[in-house]
Amino acid sequence: MLILPLFYFSCETNFEPSGENFIEIDTSQDIRASVFLSHPDTLGLLIIEDQIDITYSLDIGSLRIYEVKIFLDSLPLHTGNSTSGTFYYDPNQFSDGFHTLRIDFITSSGSGSLADISGAEGFQIYQEWGVINISNATPDPLEVLRVYPSRGQLQIEWEKYDRLNFGSYELLSSRALGATHWPEDTTFIDPYYIGGEISYRVQITTSAGSTLGPRFTYSSPVPGLIGFEQVEPNSIKLRWSKCAFPGNFGRYAAAVQDLNSQTFSNIDDTSAIFENVPFGESLYSVIYTFPDANDDWFEYYKNDGENIIWSGTKIGISSREAVYIPDNDRLYLIKSGSINRLNGSTMALESTHSFPASYGADISMDGSHIAIRQYKRISRLDPTSLEPITELDLESLLGWIPEISALAVANGDLLFFAAQNTANTDGIKVFALDMAQEIILDSILVSTPENYTDAMQCTQDGAYVAYDYEMFQFTGSQFSRHSNRYNAEYLRFLPNSEQFHYTFISEPVKLFDISTLTSSVTFGGSSAISPTLDPVTEYLGYYAWQSGLYKIYESATGDFVDQFPAKISTSGHITLFNNKVISSAGFMRNAFD
């Protein structure tokens, strides 16, 4: 504490001293003063980090107080004229760090002189303390400044927090990645990042609370499929891009639908061969990449999504039925809404015809006639261009409005169709139509229809036709009932017009004689779907859905020939033709390995 004497003088020119103008005073007094603060100090230091009211009191003995002033550095905080008082201190109004708090007070001198008595003489007393000012305001958000690869890992840098009430930094992504309690430490290495889009943000925590900073988004390619190739008839090789973060890399896992995945811990192993890849439908493959950190790895693995791959050659035309004409090496692919003609050797698309999806189409076994059924019309198409050549209005022919549900085309000008009268409930009839003369040859009522189906089959010579569960014989002018045991959806007449293949649900494929309805050959086991006869080789092929294999047999003897892995839906097909197979999903391969 420092005490400075203050002297004030007042003079008049006519003053004449005499004994009565002087008072005897004692000038040997010991001046003592003390200052007390309500805020504790440590070795003369005040540490302030909250808004507070600080009370002061002065002990100046018998001296009179004239004025009290309080400063922080040179900034006035308080003025008073009493030996005690209170002033408000807000640490957020000043910069963090070291400051000086000073209390100045002016007192009488206590000398008893006239100047002392009149207040013209006194002392200026002051005391100073060092103040460590610490802000307690909620911290401002910190921004991530840079994210960049570093030594095979990903480094994140953010702003430094400069105030004294620092507590910690915490780096967040999808979860907390790490924390540091050192204010100079503003970088972090992400040990999990292996690619993809990621966002980082920093949470700053101080004695006043926490603030979360804005997101910083970084992106780098995830290791992913870059190609695949058929290396064997049933094997596919996948190739994928290399992980760009070797410091974090743990392993790859390559997966193909319905097959066992393969794992690789060498970052340079970026290919895998999968065997027994099923033919028929598109498959998906996924390349997974895992970081080396094993704790909670499932939160940090990345994949490139589901990539579409396939076995065989992609034709790109789906179908409900495939008809191969060996005489001119042409393949017709028929589905609801279109019919397509392809070169059977090159698989080049030659012509196409589109029609409403509710219609249906059929082609004769020799490829000479193609017909499309509509609501009440039947149109014939040119077999080469697939352009319409005639259109028959059945309403004018029948005398009532028909609803056509199915048709089948024989060789020549004979066509069969199923229809019912929309004006009544007389039931469904099967009709025989001479397309050249445009006359109805005969009709017969379907006696016990099981469902309203569009499945209809006929022999090449037109002697037999199957619809729903009934099979009819046709003499050329008259129908007769032949059987009601075989569902036309699962029946295929052979080109010889004497036999048919049949399978139903979980039964094996059997070869039947049409006239006697007796079975002579059974092919393999149960669970057969989509049996077809190759008109060139006369091999029979079908999909065994329980084993996931496409099986090929000698059609005459039932002897097993070959098989390969396959997969189609229950409504799909794999058609065997000219030592090749084509699936309803539009993929083709050789029939034999």
Buried (B, 14 or more C-beta within 10 A) or exposed (E): EEEEEBEEEEEEEEEEEEEEEEEEBEEEBEBEBEBEBEBEEEEEEBBBBEEBEBEBEBEBEEBBBBBBBBBBEEEEBBEBEEBEBEBEBBBBEBEBEEBEBBBBBBBBBBBBBBBBBEEBBBBBBBBBBBBBBBBBEEBEBBEBBEBEBEEBBBBBBBBEBEBBBBBBBBBBBEEEBEBBEEBEEBBBBBBBBBBBEBBBBBBBBBBBEEBEBEEBEBEBEBBBBBEBEBEEBBBBBBBBBBBBBBBBBBBBBBBBBEBEBBBBEEBEBBBBBBEBBBBBBBBEBBBBBBBBEEEEBEEBBBBBEEBEBBBBBBBEBBBBBBBBBBEEBBBBBBBBBBBBBBEBEEBEBBBBBEBEEEBBBBBBBBBBBBBBBBBBBBBBBEBEEBEBEEEBEBEEBBEBEBBBBBBBBBBBBBBBBBBBBEEEEEEBBBBBBBBEEBEBBBBBBBEEBEEEBBBBBBBBBBBBBBBBBBBBBBEEEEBEEBBBEBBBBBBBBBBEBBBBBBBBEEBBBBBBEBEEBEEEBEBBBBBBBBBBBBBBBEBBBBBBBEBBBBBBBBBEEBEEBBBBBBBBEEEBBBBBBBEBBBBBBBBBBEBBE
